[in-house]
């Protein structure tokens, strides 16, 4: 301003720096708020000056609550130290940086964000501020984790497949619920199918129709129990023929014990099964032959020893007839001839008694043995017969049973006879269960054995007669089996008897003396002194 008539003037100088800075700050904040991202600005030393509206809206806080270093309170406790260190490293290096961390939202939940920071420099190159953004990467993070898991699972599946293909047996893998995921090359080559044809539950078509229901039942039981198991069944070969396989399944568990998969193998047991069947058939035939041979020896002995007294009785009877024809009849000679007939008949009876004594009284071989172990051996021997008749065999053989004294083989013959009789009897039952229970228990006299069946049973009036020689209820029976069994048990100092089983069937029981007991062996008929005739 100039004053009239004066050579002096007045000038006003205004400092607009602070005002410009304030205007620039407002303009900068408006710019940050317009950015379609969560953004912020910090001083050169890292102290936060401003955070845009999008950032504040997401977290649900005010600007005053996050300025300075307060924003760290919104970072997940597990990530805050790492993010702070990364931020300090960027400040120290004055270079751009980034770090991932979880930021708490207004609802209290955390999401993953990628935090980027960029320095702003003046004309001299000095850092005057920092600008940054927070980008939501939660979905990307999930996708990356899922991709890594899928890669790991794929690598694991490939490894499993390679392992299964290297196993020298047909092998497979299913999910925890039993859905088939893979069959190795050996399995596929045997069945003559592709992998796509047997995945899921399509594998069932490879099993014999008669065996498939049983295979499915056992497989469902294993899935429910989550325990290992096995089943024998026939599988169709690529040429249409069937062979027996033993399928085994084993669950695979994670660290928590949860079943995550099933692994299995199918082992060809056809040759072994056929051999076992032939062996069982041979054993059955041998047992039958053994029983027949005993009867053959008995018949031979009877025909040889009874022939003489029968012939003598016939001759004496003819003589009596001749004496009666005389005129007059010589009654004295007739009476003498008839007396001889009676004597011959008595002699025949004695011969039969002596043969019976030979069967009953033949000295058994005395030895101490485990009766339970002997029973288990007999059960195995009789498997073919029990299986053929659809009999379910159960045992109740307590531990600690006293040893018994006697002939192990003869006792096993008794048990085998009782088991075969029970199996054949139950084979005639059309309805109801076919159960065979074999039990042992300690008895005052030693050990008691019981063989219980659910067959047609025995009439109460015939319970004792079944042990009579030549008594039988079977059309093809000889009636000597149980008689011989009783003679063997009697020779061992025990007792054999039969009772009715409840609710149906029969129970045969016998006792044997303990190994510490004493029993006398009856003399063989040939060792007993003959009475003078």
C-alpha positions as CSV (number, residue, x, y, z in Angstrom):
1,X,0.0,0.0,0.0
2,X,1.4,3.4,-1.0
3,X,0.5,6.7,1.1
4,X,-0.1,9.8,-1.0
5,X,2.5,12.3,-0.7
6,X,4.9,9.9,0.9
7,X,7.7,7.8,-0.6
8,X,7.2,5.1,2.0
9,X,4.9,2.0,1.6
10,X,3.6,-1.0,3.7
11,X,3.7,-4.6,2.5
12,X,1.9,-7.7,4.0
13,X,3.5,-11.2,3.6
14,X,1.3,-14.2,4.6
15,X,2.8,-17.7,5.5
16,X,0.5,-20.2,3.6
17,X,2.7,-23.3,4.3
18,X,0.5,-24.8,7.2
19,X,-2.6,-24.0,5.4
20,X,-1.4,-25.6,2.2
21,X,-0.3,-28.7,4.2
22,X,-3.7,-28.9,5.8
23,X,-5.5,-28.6,2.5
24,X,-3.1,-31.2,1.0
25,X,-3.9,-33.6,3.9
26,X,-7.6,-33.2,3.4
27,X,-7.2,-33.7,-0.3
28,X,-5.0,-36.8,0.4
29,X,-7.6,-38.3,2.8
30,X,-10.3,-37.7,0.2
31,X,-8.2,-39.5,-2.4
32,X,-7.5,-42.4,-0.1
33,X,-11.2,-42.7,0.6
34,X,-11.9,-42.9,-3.1
35,X,-9.6,-45.8,-3.6
36,X,-11.6,-49.1,-4.0
37,X,-9.3,-50.8,-1.4
38,X,-8.4,-50.6,2.2
39,X,-5.7,-48.0,2.3
40,X,-3.6,-46.0,4.8
41,X,-0.8,-43.4,5.2
42,X,2.0,-43.3,7.7
43,X,4.8,-40.9,8.5
44,X,8.4,-41.6,7.6
45,X,8.9,-43.2,11.0
46,X,6.0,-45.6,10.5
47,X,3.4,-43.9,12.7
48,X,0.0,-44.2,11.1
49,X,-1.6,-40.8,10.2
50,X,-4.6,-41.8,8.3
51,X,-6.7,-44.9,7.4
52,X,-9.4,-44.7,4.8
53,X,-13.1,-45.2,5.3
54,X,-13.2,-48.6,3.7
55,X,-10.6,-49.9,6.2
56,X,-12.5,-48.4,9.2
57,X,-15.9,-49.7,8.0
58,X,-14.5,-53.2,7.7
59,X,-13.0,-53.2,11.2
60,X,-15.8,-51.3,12.8
61,X,-13.6,-48.8,14.6
62,X,-13.0,-45.1,14.5
63,X,-9.9,-43.4,13.2
64,X,-8.7,-42.3,16.6
65,X,-8.7,-45.9,17.8
66,X,-6.1,-47.0,15.2
67,X,-3.8,-44.0,14.7
68,X,-0.2,-44.4,15.7
69,X,0.5,-48.1,16.5
70,X,-3.0,-48.9,17.8
71,X,-3.9,-50.7,14.6
72,X,-1.8,-53.7,15.8
73,X,-4.6,-54.5,18.3
74,X,-6.8,-55.6,15.3
75,X,-4.3,-58.1,14.0
76,X,-4.6,-61.7,15.0
77,X,-2.4,-62.4,18.1
78,X,-0.6,-65.1,16.3
79,X,0.2,-62.8,13.3
80,X,0.8,-59.5,15.1
81,X,4.5,-60.0,16.1
82,X,5.4,-61.2,12.6
83,X,3.6,-58.3,10.9
84,X,5.2,-55.8,13.2
85,X,8.7,-57.1,12.5
86,X,8.1,-57.0,8.7
87,X,6.9,-53.4,9.1
88,X,10.0,-52.4,11.0
89,X,12.2,-54.1,8.5
90,X,10.6,-52.1,5.7
91,X,11.1,-48.8,7.7
92,X,14.7,-49.7,8.3
93,X,15.4,-50.6,4.7
94,X,13.2,-47.9,3.3
95,X,12.1,-50.4,0.7
96,X,8.7,-51.6,-0.3
97,X,7.4,-54.6,1.6
98,X,4.5,-56.9,2.1
99,X,3.3,-59.5,4.6
100,X,0.2,-61.7,5.2
101,X,-1.8,-61.5,8.4
102,X,-5.3,-62.0,9.7
103,X,-7.3,-58.8,10.4
104,X,-10.3,-58.8,12.7
105,X,-13.6,-57.6,11.1
106,X,-16.5,-55.8,12.7
107,X,-18.2,-59.1,13.4
108,X,-15.2,-60.4,15.4
109,X,-14.1,-62.9,12.8
110,X,-10.6,-62.9,11.2
111,X,-9.8,-62.9,7.5
112,X,-6.5,-63.1,5.7
113,X,-5.1,-59.9,4.2
114,X,-2.0,-59.1,2.1
115,X,-0.5,-55.9,3.6
116,X,1.6,-53.9,1.2
117,X,3.7,-50.7,2.0
118,X,5.4,-48.3,-0.4
119,X,7.6,-45.4,0.6
120,X,7.0,-41.8,-0.7
121,X,10.1,-39.7,-1.3
122,X,10.9,-36.0,-1.9
123,X,13.0,-34.5,-4.6
124,X,16.2,-35.3,-2.7
125,X,15.1,-39.0,-2.4
126,X,14.4,-38.9,1.3
127,X,11.4,-40.8,2.6
128,X,8.7,-38.4,3.7
129,X,5.7,-40.8,4.1
130,X,4.5,-44.4,3.5
131,X,1.4,-45.5,1.7
132,X,-0.2,-48.9,2.0
133,X,-3.1,-51.2,1.1
134,X,-4.7,-54.2,2.8
135,X,-6.1,-56.7,0.2
136,X,-8.5,-59.5,1.3
137,X,-6.9,-62.8,0.2
138,X,-9.1,-65.2,2.4
139,X,-10.7,-66.9,-0.6
140,X,-7.4,-67.1,-2.4
141,X,-5.8,-68.5,0.7
142,X,-8.4,-71.2,0.9
143,X,-8.0,-72.0,-2.7
144,X,-4.2,-72.3,-2.3
145,X,-4.6,-74.5,0.7
146,X,-7.1,-76.7,-1.1
147,X,-4.8,-76.8,-4.1
148,X,-1.9,-77.8,-1.9
149,X,-4.0,-80.5,-0.2
150,X,-5.2,-81.8,-3.5
151,X,-1.7,-81.9,-4.8
152,X,-0.6,-83.7,-1.6
153,X,-3.5,-86.1,-1.9
154,X,-2.9,-86.7,-5.6
155,X,0.8,-87.4,-4.8
156,X,-0.3,-89.7,-2.0
157,X,-2.8,-91.5,-4.3
158,X,-0.1,-92.0,-6.9
159,X,2.2,-93.3,-4.3
160,X,-0.4,-95.7,-3.0
161,X,-1.3,-96.8,-6.5
162,X,2.4,-97.5,-7.3
163,X,2.8,-99.4,-4.0
164,X,-0.3,-101.5,-4.6
165,X,0.8,-102.3,-8.2
166,X,4.2,-103.5,-6.8
167,X,2.5,-105.9,-4.4
168,X,2.6,-109.5,-5.7
169,X,-1.1,-110.1,-4.9
170,X,-4.4,-108.7,-6.0
171,X,-4.9,-105.5,-3.9
172,X,-7.3,-102.6,-3.5
173,X,-8.2,-99.4,-1.6
174,X,-11.5,-97.8,-0.6
175,X,-12.6,-94.7,1.1
176,X,-13.7,-94.8,4.8
177,X,-17.3,-95.6,3.7
178,X,-16.3,-98.5,1.5
179,X,-16.3,-96.8,-1.9
180,X,-13.7,-98.5,-4.0
181,X,-11.0,-96.0,-5.3
182,X,-8.4,-98.2,-6.8
183,X,-7.6,-101.8,-7.8
184,X,-4.1,-102.8,-8.7
185,X,-3.0,-104.3,-12.0
186,X,-2.9,-107.8,-10.8
187,X,-6.5,-107.6,-9.6
188,X,-7.7,-106.1,-12.9
189,X,-5.7,-108.6,-15.0
190,X,-7.2,-111.5,-13.2
191,X,-10.8,-110.2,-13.6
192,X,-10.1,-109.0,-17.1
193,X,-11.7,-105.6,-16.5
194,X,-10.7,-102.0,-16.5
195,X,-10.4,-99.8,-13.4
196,X,-13.5,-97.8,-14.4
197,X,-15.6,-101.0,-14.5
198,X,-15.0,-101.8,-10.8
199,X,-14.8,-98.5,-9.0
200,X,-17.4,-97.6,-6.4
201,X,-19.4,-100.7,-5.8
202,X,-19.1,-102.2,-9.3
203,X,-16.5,-104.7,-8.0
204,X,-19.4,-106.9,-6.7
205,X,-19.9,-108.2,-10.1
206,X,-16.6,-110.1,-9.9
207,X,-17.8,-112.4,-7.2
208,X,-19.8,-115.6,-7.6
209,X,-23.6,-114.9,-7.2
210,X,-23.9,-117.5,-4.5
211,X,-21.1,-115.9,-2.4
212,X,-21.9,-112.3,-3.0
213,X,-24.6,-111.9,-0.3
214,X,-22.2,-113.3,2.3
215,X,-19.4,-111.0,1.0
216,X,-21.6,-107.9,1.2
217,X,-22.8,-108.8,4.7
218,X,-19.3,-109.3,6.1
219,X,-18.0,-106.1,4.3
220,X,-20.8,-104.1,5.9
221,X,-20.0,-105.6,9.3
222,X,-16.4,-104.6,8.9
223,X,-17.3,-101.0,7.9
224,X,-19.6,-100.7,10.9
225,X,-17.1,-102.2,13.4
226,X,-14.0,-100.5,11.9
227,X,-12.1,-103.7,12.6
228,X,-10.0,-105.9,10.3
229,X,-11.7,-109.0,8.8
230,X,-11.7,-111.5,6.0
231,X,-14.0,-113.7,3.9
232,X,-13.4,-116.6,1.5
233,X,-15.4,-116.4,-1.8
234,X,-15.2,-117.3,-5.4
235,X,-14.0,-114.7,-7.9
236,X,-14.6,-114.8,-11.7
237,X,-11.5,-115.0,-13.8
238,X,-11.2,-113.3,-17.2
239,X,-12.0,-116.6,-18.9
240,X,-15.3,-116.9,-17.0
241,X,-14.1,-119.6,-14.6
242,X,-14.2,-119.1,-10.8
243,X,-11.5,-119.6,-8.2
244,X,-11.6,-119.4,-4.4
245,X,-9.9,-116.2,-2.9
246,X,-9.4,-115.1,0.6
247,X,-10.3,-111.4,0.8
248,X,-8.7,-109.5,3.7
249,X,-9.5,-105.9,4.7
250,X,-7.6,-103.6,7.1
251,X,-8.6,-100.0,8.1
252,X,-6.2,-97.1,7.8
253,X,-6.5,-94.5,10.5
254,X,-5.2,-90.9,11.0
255,X,-3.5,-89.5,14.0
256,X,-6.8,-89.2,15.9
257,X,-7.7,-92.8,15.3
258,X,-10.4,-92.0,12.7
259,X,-10.7,-94.5,9.8
260,X,-9.7,-92.6,6.6
261,X,-9.4,-95.5,4.2
262,X,-9.5,-99.3,3.8
263,X,-6.8,-101.5,2.2
264,X,-7.3,-105.0,1.2
265,X,-5.8,-108.0,-0.6
266,X,-7.4,-111.0,-2.5
267,X,-5.2,-114.1,-2.2
268,X,-5.8,-117.1,-4.4
269,X,-6.6,-120.1,-2.2
270,X,-8.3,-122.3,-4.7
271,X,-5.6,-125.0,-4.8
272,X,-5.4,-125.0,-1.1
273,X,-9.2,-125.1,-0.7
274,X,-9.4,-128.0,-3.2
275,X,-6.6,-129.8,-1.4
276,X,-8.2,-129.3,1.9
277,X,-11.6,-130.5,0.6
278,X,-9.9,-133.6,-0.8
279,X,-8.1,-134.1,2.5
280,X,-11.3,-133.7,4.5
281,X,-13.0,-136.1,2.2
282,X,-10.2,-138.6,2.6
283,X,-10.3,-138.1,6.3
284,X,-14.1,-138.7,6.3
285,X,-13.6,-141.8,4.1
286,X,-10.9,-143.0,6.4
287,X,-13.1,-142.6,9.4
288,X,-15.9,-144.4,7.7
289,X,-13.6,-147.2,6.5
290,X,-12.2,-147.4,10.0
291,X,-15.7,-147.9,11.4
292,X,-16.6,-150.4,8.7
293,X,-13.3,-152.3,9.2
294,X,-14.2,-152.7,12.9
295,X,-17.5,-154.1,11.9
296,X,-15.8,-156.3,9.2
297,X,-13.5,-157.8,11.8
298,X,-16.4,-158.3,14.1
299,X,-18.5,-160.1,11.4
300,X,-15.5,-162.2,10.4
301,X,-14.9,-163.2,14.0
302,X,-18.6,-164.0,14.5
303,X,-18.9,-166.1,11.4
304,X,-15.8,-168.1,12.2
305,X,-16.4,-168.8,15.8
306,X,-20.2,-169.3,15.7
307,X,-20.0,-171.6,12.7
308,X,-19.0,-174.6,14.7
309,X,-21.7,-174.5,17.5
310,X,-24.4,-173.7,14.9
311,X,-23.3,-176.7,12.8
312,X,-23.2,-178.9,15.9
313,X,-26.7,-177.7,17.0
314,X,-28.0,-178.5,13.5
315,X,-26.5,-182.0,13.6
316,X,-28.0,-182.7,17.0
317,X,-31.4,-181.4,15.9
318,X,-31.3,-183.8,13.0
319,X,-30.4,-186.6,15.2
320,X,-33.3,-185.8,17.5
321,X,-35.7,-185.9,14.5
322,X,-34.3,-189.2,13.4
323,X,-34.8,-190.7,16.9
324,X,-38.4,-189.4,16.9
325,X,-39.0,-191.2,13.6
326,X,-38.0,-194.6,15.0
327,X,-40.8,-197.0,15.9
328,X,-41.0,-196.7,18.8
329,X,-39.4,-193.4,19.2
330,X,-36.2,-193.4,21.3
331,X,-37.1,-190.6,23.7
332,X,-33.9,-191.0,25.7
333,X,-31.8,-190.3,22.6
334,X,-34.1,-187.4,21.7
335,X,-33.7,-185.8,25.0
336,X,-29.9,-186.1,24.9
337,X,-29.8,-184.7,21.4
338,X,-31.9,-181.7,22.4
339,X,-29.7,-181.2,25.4
340,X,-26.8,-180.9,23.0
341,X,-28.7,-178.4,21.0
342,X,-29.2,-176.3,24.1
343,X,-25.5,-176.6,24.9
344,X,-24.6,-175.5,21.4
345,X,-26.9,-172.5,21.7
346,X,-25.3,-171.6,25.0
347,X,-21.9,-171.9,23.5
348,X,-22.9,-169.5,20.7
349,X,-24.1,-167.0,23.2
350,X,-20.8,-167.4,25.1
351,X,-18.9,-166.8,21.9
352,X,-20.9,-163.6,21.2
353,X,-20.3,-162.4,24.8
354,X,-16.6,-163.2,24.4
355,X,-16.3,-161.2,21.2
356,X,-18.2,-158.3,22.8
357,X,-15.7,-158.5,25.7
358,X,-12.8,-158.4,23.3
359,X,-14.2,-155.2,21.9
360,X,-14.9,-153.7,25.3
361,X,-12.0,-155.0,27.3
362,X,-9.1,-154.6,25.0
363,X,-6.4,-152.9,27.1
364,X,-6.2,-149.2,26.2
365,X,-2.9,-147.4,26.1
366,X,-2.6,-145.4,29.3
367,X,-1.3,-141.9,28.9
368,X,-2.0,-138.4,30.3
369,X,-3.3,-136.0,27.8
370,X,-5.1,-132.6,27.4
371,X,-8.8,-133.5,26.6
372,X,-9.6,-130.0,25.3
373,X,-6.7,-130.2,22.8
374,X,-7.9,-133.6,21.7
375,X,-11.4,-132.3,21.2
376,X,-10.2,-129.4,19.0
377,X,-8.4,-131.9,16.8
378,X,-11.5,-134.0,16.3
379,X,-13.5,-130.9,15.5
380,X,-11.1,-130.1,12.7
381,X,-11.3,-133.7,11.5
382,X,-15.1,-133.5,11.3
383,X,-15.3,-130.1,9.6
384,X,-16.2,-131.5,6.2
385,X,-19.2,-133.4,7.6
386,X,-20.4,-130.6,9.8
387,X,-20.1,-128.1,7.0
388,X,-21.8,-130.4,4.5
389,X,-24.8,-130.7,6.9
390,X,-24.9,-126.9,7.6
391,X,-24.0,-127.4,11.3
392,X,-22.6,-124.6,13.4
393,X,-20.0,-126.0,15.9
394,X,-19.4,-124.1,19.2
395,X,-17.2,-125.1,22.1
396,X,-17.1,-124.3,25.8
397,X,-13.7,-125.6,26.9
398,X,-12.5,-123.9,30.1
399,X,-8.8,-123.4,30.7
400,X,-7.1,-125.3,33.6
401,X,-8.9,-128.6,33.0
402,X,-7.2,-131.5,34.6
403,X,-5.4,-133.9,32.4
404,X,-7.1,-137.3,31.8
405,X,-5.6,-140.8,31.8
406,X,-6.3,-143.1,28.9
407,X,-5.9,-143.8,25.2
408,X,-6.1,-140.5,23.4
409,X,-6.9,-142.1,20.0
410,X,-9.8,-144.2,21.4
411,X,-11.3,-141.2,23.2
412,X,-11.1,-139.2,20.0
413,X,-12.8,-142.0,18.1
414,X,-15.7,-141.8,20.6
415,X,-15.9,-138.0,20.2
416,X,-15.7,-138.3,16.4
417,X,-18.5,-140.9,16.4
418,X,-20.7,-138.6,18.6
419,X,-20.0,-135.6,16.4
420,X,-20.7,-137.5,13.1
421,X,-24.0,-138.9,14.5
422,X,-25.1,-135.5,15.6
423,X,-24.2,-133.8,12.3
424,X,-26.0,-136.5,10.3
425,X,-29.1,-136.2,12.6
426,X,-29.2,-132.5,12.2
427,X,-28.8,-132.8,8.5
428,X,-32.3,-134.2,8.5
429,X,-33.8,-131.1,10.2
430,X,-35.4,-128.9,7.6
431,X,-36.2,-125.9,9.8
432,X,-34.5,-124.3,12.7
433,X,-30.9,-123.9,13.7
434,X,-28.4,-126.7,13.4
435,X,-26.2,-126.1,16.4
436,X,-23.6,-128.4,18.0
437,X,-22.2,-127.5,21.4
438,X,-19.2,-129.4,22.8
439,X,-18.3,-128.6,26.4
440,X,-16.1,-129.9,29.1
441,X,-16.2,-129.3,32.9
442,X,-14.4,-130.6,36.0
443,X,-16.3,-133.4,37.6
444,X,-15.9,-135.1,41.0
445,X,-14.8,-138.3,39.2
446,X,-12.6,-136.4,36.8
447,X,-13.8,-134.6,33.7
448,X,-17.2,-134.6,32.0
449,X,-17.7,-134.1,28.3
450,X,-21.1,-133.1,26.7
451,X,-22.1,-133.1,23.0
452,X,-25.3,-131.3,22.5
453,X,-27.2,-131.1,19.2
454,X,-30.5,-129.6,17.9
455,X,-31.5,-132.6,15.8
456,X,-34.7,-134.5,15.9
457,X,-33.7,-136.0,19.3
458,X,-34.3,-139.5,20.7
459,X,-37.5,-140.9,22.2
460,X,-37.2,-141.1,26.0
461,X,-37.9,-144.8,25.9
462,X,-35.0,-145.4,23.6
463,X,-32.4,-143.4,25.4
464,X,-30.7,-146.4,26.9
465,X,-31.4,-148.8,24.0
466,X,-29.2,-146.7,21.6
467,X,-26.2,-148.2,23.2
468,X,-27.4,-151.7,22.5
469,X,-25.4,-153.6,19.9
470,X,-27.1,-153.7,16.5
471,X,-29.8,-151.2,17.6
472,X,-30.1,-148.3,15.1
473,X,-32.6,-145.7,13.9
474,X,-30.8,-145.1,10.7
475,X,-31.7,-147.0,7.5
476,X,-28.0,-147.4,6.7
477,X,-26.7,-147.8,10.2
478,X,-25.1,-150.9,11.7
479,X,-26.1,-150.2,15.3
480,X,-22.6,-150.8,16.6
481,X,-21.1,-147.3,16.8
482,X,-22.6,-146.2,20.2
483,X,-22.1,-149.7,21.6
484,X,-18.4,-149.5,20.8
485,X,-18.2,-146.0,22.2
486,X,-19.7,-147.1,25.5
487,X,-17.3,-150.1,25.6
488,X,-14.3,-147.7,25.1
489,X,-15.5,-145.3,27.8
490,X,-16.2,-148.2,30.2
491,X,-12.7,-149.6,29.6
492,X,-11.4,-146.2,30.7
493,X,-13.3,-146.3,33.9
494,X,-15.9,-143.7,32.8
495,X,-19.5,-143.7,31.9
496,X,-21.4,-142.8,28.7
497,X,-25.1,-141.9,28.7
498,X,-27.7,-140.0,26.6
499,X,-30.4,-137.4,27.6
500,X,-32.8,-135.2,25.9
501,X,-31.6,-131.7,25.0
502,X,-33.8,-128.6,25.5
503,X,-35.6,-127.3,23.6
504,X,-34.9,-130.1,21.2
505,X,-32.2,-132.5,20.2
506,X,-30.1,-134.9,22.2
507,X,-27.1,-134.6,24.5
508,X,-24.5,-137.4,24.9
509,X,-22.3,-137.1,28.0
510,X,-19.4,-139.2,29.3
511,X,-16.9,-139.0,32.1
512,X,-13.2,-139.8,32.3
513,X,-11.1,-140.2,35.4
514,X,-8.4,-137.5,36.0
515,X,-4.7,-138.3,35.4
516,X,-4.3,-138.7,39.2
517,X,-7.1,-141.2,39.4
518,X,-6.8,-145.0,39.2
519,X,-8.8,-147.2,37.0
520,X,-8.5,-150.9,36.3
521,X,-8.3,-152.3,32.9
522,X,-10.6,-155.3,32.6
523,X,-8.8,-158.5,31.4
524,X,-9.0,-159.4,27.8
525,X,-11.1,-162.4,27.2
526,X,-8.1,-164.4,26.1
527,X,-6.4,-163.6,29.5
528,X,-9.3,-164.9,31.6
529,X,-9.3,-168.5,32.7
530,X,-11.8,-170.7,30.9
531,X,-14.3,-172.6,32.8
532,X,-14.2,-176.3,32.2
533,X,-16.9,-177.5,29.9
